[in-house]
């Protein structure tokens, strides 16, 4: 079997699984010639789909009839889902059989299982969900997108370090700038935790560029390369961005189709609109990383199609080949050392 990168796949996770999962692997195989896949799921369905897609040479199938439903609570999934496709895929990473796992299944269950099996990296108290989005300047990394509804200053500082590593590895930004999402840019704004985190990032001997506080409008402007926030605010922001993009697309379509002149205008503008569509296509940015775990775990959007899932696979592959977790270990060691120094501003 070809390849020196092995990815573990929850083949039953996602609204359109397992067809979407298999088609996603088939779509990305030409780009990832060094990769093979361990698939966990119902072998009666998978065997036919794998053969039909022509990817039998790069996959190994492991049968389980169990899977985690989209509405299953994380605690229940953790207790009762030991033989589920999601859990077995994570176990493969924990056992060293795969370098990373990709799933489009239940986010809460995936986080609970991955944290239980893989544990967190040294110096990291809580893992976070990180992803990136288009901006005027390029892309921006944002975390946490929903793993931790409440965060203290230490969590936010750790997110900043991990986000900086993510931006360097995934977006090839040599010296990413970091900002903390807040209700204002002034130093006195925000709650105790964001103010304390800002002081640490400003004064600690860390090899990162801290910009300061940023506001909601700074996300699209690309004011900074990494935006740090708690999971409650981050998830609301993510859903707002997704909803606004859908609204904009719907209004644009309505405007062009409302009149004969609008339809003619669409024909003229179609090439530019196709470029715009690709730039804003959420499938291109599909694949959120659970950063801070002792293993690569990528969450695909549950409702994505094969193109979106292929991109999530690409994200996992890039994280592995760029030694993402090794970089976090190194930077977290510097963070621990920096935090051991007394800081009079926090006393």
Secondary structure, 3 states (H helix, E strand, C coil): CCCCEEEEEECCCCCCCCHHHHHHHHHHCCCCCCEEEEEEECHHHHHHHHHHHCCHHHEEEEECCECCCCCCCHHHHHHHCCCEHHHHHHHHHHCCCCCEEEECCCHHHHHHHHHHHHCECCCCCCCEEEEEEECCCCEEEEECCCCCCCCCHHHHHHHHHHHHHHHHHHCCCCCCEEEEECCCCCCCCCCHHHHHHHHHHHHCCCCCEEEEEECCHHHHHCCCCEEECCHHHHHHHHHHHHHHHHHHHHHHHHHHHCCHHHHHHHHHHHHHHHHHHHHHCHHHHCCEEEECECCEEEECCCCCCHHHHHHHHHHHHHHHHCCHHHHHHHHHHHHHHHHCCCCHHHC
